[in-house]
């Protein structure tokens, strides 16, 4: 959980409006390949703020659950994969028969259709290592003939419940299997942000980092997930995504001119 509060007049600061960048505490994001002992869970949220520094003064910030903060995380309709656990959103690939995913397999959580499908098509054609359009399992025409878009059925949603717009930054930091062995991507579509893909390749330098994008008051960013595993030895310890999925909210994270809705931007 994290909470992003709007800029406000801070007592003792001459009444000046001070912009604050609120950063969620990083949490573990682990997806095991095969029956790995580490399990397979992606936990986002519960990053507890104790204080933010504003002009050399500490300002207390309330701590709320993911479903009650100003910037909220809501699970989609995938109860076995995406759910709340102790107030935080989790994505889990654990099951009764083991944990992780199998070699030579594709797993998708949430639909990839509409604008999101177009963004993924661009990613598959120009930036993906082993993911292709043929790997999309769900996101085409629905049974009723309608086009199934990511906002209709995502893995999870980021919702701005504040009275003002905020810039949102979503990125992964951590280790990952060699891209010849496995590839994971987050596919997102918003009310007014368009659609984009955040590839998860694993890096020490946060290369899988997306520039800030605007999320207006009351707007939603819907995010789906797709992961593909090739033919490799699942018993090796380095065959997992082990790191942190980080969500930042604020007013001046990255200049909007640096934002590219089709993929990540360089730091």
Backbone torsions as a table, in degrees:
resi	resn	phi	psi	omega
1	UNK	NA	145.1	166.9
2	UNK	-149.4	162.9	179.2
3	UNK	-132.2	131.3	176.6
4	UNK	-108.6	119.0	-178.6
5	UNK	-99.2	149.1	-179.5
6	UNK	-70.1	160.4	173.8
7	UNK	-61.2	147.0	-175.9
8	UNK	-154.0	167.0	173.9
9	UNK	-73.3	126.1	-177.5
10	UNK	-103.7	120.1	179.6
11	UNK	-55.5	137.4	179.2
12	UNK	87.4	0.1	-178.4
13	UNK	-114.2	23.3	176.9
14	UNK	70.7	19.5	178.6
15	UNK	72.6	8.3	-178.6
16	UNK	-74.0	140.1	175.4
17	UNK	-78.5	125.7	-174.3
18	UNK	-116.0	123.5	177.6
19	UNK	-80.4	134.5	-176.7
20	UNK	-123.1	136.4	173.8
21	UNK	-98.5	117.1	179.5
22	UNK	-98.5	128.8	-176.0
23	UNK	-122.2	124.7	177.8
24	UNK	-66.9	137.6	172.6
25	UNK	-61.4	135.6	-175.2
26	UNK	-73.3	143.4	-179.5
27	UNK	-129.1	163.9	-176.9
28	UNK	-68.6	142.1	175.1
29	UNK	-133.2	104.9	-174.3
30	UNK	-127.5	123.2	171.8
31	UNK	-125.5	111.8	-177.3
32	UNK	-83.4	148.2	176.7
33	UNK	-102.6	108.5	-175.9
34	UNK	86.9	-168.6	-176.6
35	UNK	-82.7	72.1	-178.2
36	UNK	-87.8	145.8	-176.7
37	UNK	-65.0	-24.0	-176.1
38	UNK	-72.5	-11.2	-176.4
39	UNK	80.1	-165.0	-176.9
40	UNK	-154.5	90.5	-178.7
41	UNK	-141.0	142.9	173.6
42	UNK	-114.9	117.1	-178.5
43	UNK	-111.7	125.7	178.4
44	UNK	-128.1	142.8	179.4
45	UNK	102.9	-163.3	-177.5
46	UNK	53.3	14.8	175.6
47	UNK	-72.3	103.1	-170.1
48	UNK	-83.9	122.0	172.7
49	UNK	-80.8	137.7	169.3
50	UNK	-105.8	-37.7	178.7
51	UNK	-164.4	158.9	172.8
52	UNK	-123.9	142.5	-178.5
53	UNK	-88.1	119.2	179.3
54	UNK	-127.3	110.7	179.2
55	UNK	48.3	50.1	176.9
56	UNK	66.7	18.7	177.2
57	UNK	-126.1	139.4	177.5
58	UNK	-84.3	131.7	177.4
59	UNK	-122.2	121.6	-179.1
60	UNK	-68.6	141.0	178.5
61	UNK	-124.7	129.1	-176.8
62	UNK	-66.6	151.1	177.6
63	UNK	-109.5	124.4	-179.3
64	UNK	-130.2	165.1	176.7
65	UNK	-71.7	164.9	-176.6
66	UNK	-58.8	-27.3	-176.6
67	UNK	-95.1	8.7	-179.2
68	UNK	-135.6	1.0	177.9
69	UNK	-78.7	171.3	178.6
70	UNK	-67.4	-38.4	171.2
71	UNK	-105.6	110.8	-169.6
72	UNK	-107.1	153.8	173.9
73	UNK	-116.1	120.3	-179.1
74	UNK	-116.9	130.0	175.4
75	UNK	-71.9	153.5	175.2
76	UNK	-84.1	-157.3	-175.7
77	UNK	-92.3	44.6	-178.0
78	UNK	-127.7	70.8	-172.3
79	UNK	-57.9	-30.1	-179.2
80	UNK	-81.4	-15.1	-176.5
81	UNK	-115.0	-36.9	-176.2
82	UNK	-128.0	124.3	-173.7
83	UNK	-163.0	169.7	173.7
84	UNK	-89.7	137.0	175.3
85	UNK	-135.8	112.1	-178.6
86	UNK	54.4	41.5	175.1
87	UNK	85.3	-1.6	-180.0
88	UNK	-119.5	151.5	178.7
89	UNK	-78.9	132.3	177.7
90	UNK	-127.5	144.7	171.0
91	UNK	-117.4	118.9	-172.4
92	UNK	-124.7	137.0	172.8
93	UNK	-109.4	20.4	173.6
94	UNK	-78.1	152.5	177.0
95	UNK	-152.1	173.7	-178.9
96	UNK	-63.1	-30.1	-176.2
97	UNK	-93.4	0.8	-178.8
98	UNK	148.9	-170.7	-178.9
99	UNK	-131.4	159.2	179.1
100	UNK	87.9	-173.9	178.7
101	UNK	-119.1	163.3	-175.1
102	UNK	-87.5	151.1	169.7
103	UNK	-59.3	154.5	179.9
104	UNK	56.2	50.4	-178.4
105	UNK	-147.0	161.9	175.1
106	UNK	-128.3	131.6	175.4
107	UNK	-120.6	134.8	178.7
108	UNK	-131.3	131.5	176.2
109	UNK	-119.7	111.7	-176.7
110	UNK	97.0	151.9	-178.9
111	UNK	-75.6	149.1	172.7
112	UNK	-125.4	92.8	-177.2
113	UNK	-145.1	178.5	178.8
114	UNK	59.7	-136.5	179.3
115	UNK	-60.6	-36.5	-179.9
116	UNK	-62.6	-37.5	178.7
117	UNK	-64.4	-38.9	177.1
118	UNK	-64.6	-40.9	178.1
119	UNK	-65.0	-40.2	178.8
120	UNK	-67.9	-35.2	177.6
121	UNK	-61.6	-42.4	176.9
122	UNK	-63.5	-41.7	179.0
123	UNK	-64.0	-45.8	-179.1
124	UNK	-62.9	-33.4	-177.9
125	UNK	-80.6	-27.7	-171.8
126	UNK	-123.7	-18.3	-174.6
127	UNK	-133.0	-14.5	-176.4
128	UNK	-76.2	152.7	177.3
129	UNK	-93.2	-54.3	-179.2
130	UNK	-126.3	-14.2	176.5
131	UNK	-72.1	140.0	177.8
132	UNK	-134.5	169.2	177.0
133	UNK	-61.7	-29.9	179.7
134	UNK	-66.1	-16.1	-179.3
135	UNK	-81.2	-14.2	179.4
136	UNK	-68.6	117.0	-174.8
137	UNK	-92.3	-23.6	-172.5
138	UNK	-150.5	129.8	178.7
139	UNK	150.7	2.0	-179.9
140	UNK	-88.0	-142.7	-177.6
141	UNK	-74.9	129.8	-179.8
142	UNK	-74.5	173.0	-178.7
143	UNK	-62.3	-28.4	-179.1
144	UNK	-87.8	6.5	179.1
145	UNK	89.7	-6.4	180.0
146	UNK	-82.9	158.0	177.6
147	UNK	-82.4	125.3	-178.9
148	UNK	-87.0	113.1	-178.8
149	UNK	-102.4	160.7	179.7
150	UNK	-55.9	-43.5	179.8
151	UNK	-60.0	-22.7	179.2
152	UNK	-75.9	-26.9	-173.4
153	UNK	-156.1	69.6	-177.7
154	UNK	-88.3	170.2	169.7
155	UNK	-70.3	-43.8	175.2
156	UNK	-155.7	166.1	-179.7
157	UNK	-125.4	145.3	169.6
158	UNK	-106.8	120.7	-172.9
159	UNK	-121.0	129.5	176.5
160	UNK	-92.6	103.3	179.5
161	UNK	-95.3	6.9	178.6
162	UNK	-77.6	166.0	179.2
163	UNK	-83.9	-2.7	179.1
164	UNK	-134.7	162.3	-179.9
165	UNK	-72.8	153.1	174.7
166	UNK	-136.1	153.1	170.2
167	UNK	-88.1	134.5	-177.4
168	UNK	-115.5	139.3	177.4
169	UNK	-126.4	129.3	-178.3
170	UNK	-127.6	124.2	178.2
171	UNK	-156.3	164.4	179.4
172	UNK	-112.2	139.6	175.9
173	UNK	-135.6	121.4	-179.9
174	UNK	156.2	-166.4	-178.9
175	UNK	-95.1	162.7	179.6
176	UNK	-156.2	159.9	174.8
177	UNK	-62.1	161.7	172.2
178	UNK	-55.3	138.7	-175.7
179	UNK	-64.6	-14.5	173.2
180	UNK	-76.0	-18.6	-178.7
181	UNK	-96.3	-38.7	-176.7
182	UNK	-157.8	150.3	178.3
183	UNK	-144.6	136.6	-179.8
184	UNK	-127.8	141.0	179.1
185	UNK	-141.1	141.9	171.2
186	UNK	-98.1	129.5	-178.0
187	UNK	-116.9	120.8	-171.6
188	UNK	-124.6	150.6	174.9
189	UNK	-145.9	136.7	-176.7
190	UNK	-122.6	170.9	-179.4
191	UNK	-61.0	-39.8	-178.1
192	UNK	-136.1	4.7	-177.2
193	UNK	-93.4	-7.4	-172.3
194	UNK	78.7	-157.9	-178.0
195	UNK	-128.1	152.1	-178.9
196	UNK	-158.9	167.0	-179.3
197	UNK	-122.4	133.8	173.0
198	UNK	-108.9	104.2	178.2
199	UNK	-74.5	143.9	179.1
200	UNK	-113.8	96.5	-177.3
201	UNK	-109.2	-15.2	179.4
202	UNK	85.6	123.6	-177.4
203	UNK	-163.3	155.2	173.4
204	UNK	-86.3	-14.7	-173.7
205	UNK	-107.6	15.3	178.5
206	UNK	57.1	42.1	-179.3
207	UNK	-67.1	-29.8	179.6
208	UNK	-83.0	63.9	-172.7
209	UNK	-125.9	127.8	-177.8
210	UNK	-100.8	134.2	176.9
211	UNK	-61.4	159.6	-176.5
212	UNK	-61.7	140.3	176.0
213	UNK	-127.1	147.7	-176.0
214	UNK	-77.1	139.3	173.4
215	UNK	-129.4	107.3	-175.0
216	UNK	-70.0	165.8	177.8
217	UNK	-57.8	126.6	-179.6
218	UNK	80.5	-1.6	-178.0
219	UNK	-86.5	162.0	-175.8
220	UNK	-128.4	139.3	169.7
221	UNK	-111.1	119.0	-179.1
222	UNK	-97.1	132.5	-174.5
223	UNK	-126.4	128.7	172.6
224	UNK	-115.2	167.5	-174.1
225	UNK	-134.1	138.9	174.6
226	UNK	-138.1	134.0	-180.0
227	UNK	-135.3	137.5	-179.3
228	UNK	-125.1	132.3	177.2
229	UNK	-114.8	134.8	178.4
230	UNK	-90.9	-166.5	-179.5
231	UNK	-87.0	106.1	-178.6
232	UNK	-154.2	172.8	-178.0
233	UNK	-80.6	110.1	-176.7
234	UNK	-75.3	-6.5	-178.2
235	UNK	-84.4	-10.2	179.7
236	UNK	-74.0	139.0	-174.3
237	UNK	-67.4	-25.4	-176.4
238	UNK	-85.8	5.5	-179.8
239	UNK	-92.8	60.8	176.8
240	UNK	-157.9	155.6	170.9
241	UNK	-89.7	112.9	-175.9
242	UNK	-130.5	100.5	-177.7
243	UNK	-172.9	-144.1	-173.5
244	UNK	-136.1	132.7	171.6
245	UNK	-95.8	118.9	-169.5
246	UNK	-113.0	133.6	178.8
247	UNK	-123.9	118.9	178.1
248	UNK	-111.8	148.0	175.5
249	UNK	-137.5	137.7	179.2
250	UNK	-177.3	-162.6	-178.5
251	UNK	-111.9	-20.4	-177.5
252	UNK	-143.3	66.4	179.2
253	UNK	-83.4	-54.3	178.6
254	UNK	-140.6	141.8	177.6
255	UNK	-56.8	134.5	-177.1
256	UNK	-61.8	-23.8	178.6
257	UNK	-66.6	-19.3	-178.9
258	UNK	-90.7	-0.7	-175.4
259	UNK	-87.1	131.8	178.1
260	UNK	-124.5	113.3	-173.9
261	UNK	-72.3	-6.9	-178.5
262	UNK	-94.8	-8.1	-179.7
263	UNK	177.3	-175.4	-175.5
264	UNK	-72.7	157.1	175.2
265	UNK	-111.7	152.6	179.2
266	UNK	-73.7	146.1	175.7
267	UNK	-66.8	NA	NA
